[in-house]
Amino acid sequence: MRLNTDLRIFATDDTGAVTVDWIVLCGAAIVLGLGVLILIEPGVDNSTQVVSDAIGTAVVDRTGESFGDELD
């Protein structure tokens, strides 16, 4: 009979449930963040290449004025 009582207490005990909820919530946030990162990565890579090309072709004189191709 002691085993029955212990099993009933274990089944109805919700200690630690908040911890489990937080783990699931944090895991979902990480997966969502990785999904967004995978979706936007090609656009970011292209944008950095455009900026790099513009910086590489810019000519700056001593007054600090820039001449050459401008960023779109």
Secondary structure in CASP SS format (residue, H / E / C, confidence):
PFRMAT SS
TARGET T0000
AUTHOR 0000-0000-0000
METHOD secondary structure of the structure
MODEL  1
M C 1.00
R H 1.00
L H 1.00
N H 1.00
T H 1.00
D H 1.00
L H 1.00
R H 1.00
I H 1.00
F H 1.00
A H 1.00
T H 1.00
D C 1.00
D C 1.00
T C 1.00
G C 1.00
A H 1.00
V H 1.00
T H 1.00
V H 1.00
D H 1.00
W H 1.00
I H 1.00
V H 1.00
L H 1.00
C H 1.00
G H 1.00
A H 1.00
A H 1.00
I H 1.00
V H 1.00
L H 1.00
G H 1.00
L H 1.00
G H 1.00
V H 1.00
L H 1.00
I H 1.00
L H 1.00
I H 1.00
E H 1.00
P H 1.00
G H 1.00
V H 1.00
D H 1.00
N H 1.00
S H 1.00
T H 1.00
Q H 1.00
V H 1.00
V H 1.00
S H 1.00
D H 1.00
A H 1.00
I H 1.00
G H 1.00
T H 1.00
A C 1.00
V E 1.00
V E 1.00
D C 1.00
R C 1.00
T C 1.00
G C 1.00
E C 1.00
S E 1.00
F E 1.00
G C 1.00
D C 1.00
E C 1.00
L C 1.00
D C 1.00
END
